[in-house]
C-alpha cells in the first residue's frame, strides 16, 4: 500500500485517484518529444488568431512550448488588429 500525496491516507498502489480526497496520484504525462516551440506557430497565430487560440487550447497539456508560441502569436495578432475592428464599428 501507498499513501496519498494530498491527504496522507493509505490507498492501493495502482490507484490513479485517491478514494478519500480525489487527488490525482500518478504523474501527468510528459510533454511530447517533438515539442520544439517553433516560432512559426507564433507567426501562424499572429496572422490567423483564431487558429492560434485553437492550437493553444489543444496543445497546452501535450505540447506546452508549441502551445505557448501559438497562443502568444494569437494574442499579439488580436491585440494589434483590435483598433481596426473598433474603427469600423
N, C-alpha and C positions, 0 to 999 in steps of 0.2 A: 504494500500500500504506500501511497504517497500523500503529501499534504497540499492543500490548495494554496496557490500563490497569494490569494487575496485574504481569505478568512482563516486559513490555517487548519481547517478540519480535514480529517482523513477521507480520501477518495480513492477510487480504483485507479490503477496505474495507466490504463488505456483511456481514461476519461478525457474528453475534449473540453467539456464544460464542468464546472463544479456543480454538484447537485444541490448544494445548500445556498450558494450566493449567485450562481450563474456565470461566474468569471471564466473567461477562456483560459485553458491551461496549456495548450500546445502553442508553440511559437508560430507566428504568422509566416506564410510562405515568403521566401526570399524574392527579391526583385529579379526579374529576368536577366540573364547574362548579356543579352543583346540590347540593353538599355544604355545607349550612348548619350542621350540627351542632345541630339544633333540640333544645331541652330536652324536647320531647315524646317523643323517643326514650328519654331517661333515665326519664321517667315510665312509659313502657311497660315498660322493662326493670325498673324498681322493682317494679311490680305483677305482672309475669309474667317472673321472672328467666330462665327457660329461653329465652324468645323474645329477650330482650336479649342473652343469650350467643350464640345462633344468629346474630342480626344482626351482632354484633361479629365473629364468625368469617367471615361472608360479605362484610362491608364493610371489613375492616381494611386492604385494599390499594387498593380503588377509592374508598371514601368514608371517609377516616380520621376526620374530625370527627364524623360521624354514628355511626360505629362506636364511637368513644371515649365518646360520650354514652350510647349504648345499653349499652355494657359497664360503665360506671360505675354506671348505674342498676341493672343486674342484680346487680352486686357488692354494692351497698348493700342492695338488697332481700333478697338471700340472707343476708347477714350479720345483718340485723335480724330475719329470720324463723328463724334458726338456734336461738335459745333456745327458741322454742315447739316446734320439732321435737324438741329434746332433752328437753324437759319431758314430752312424750307418750310417749317411749320409755324 
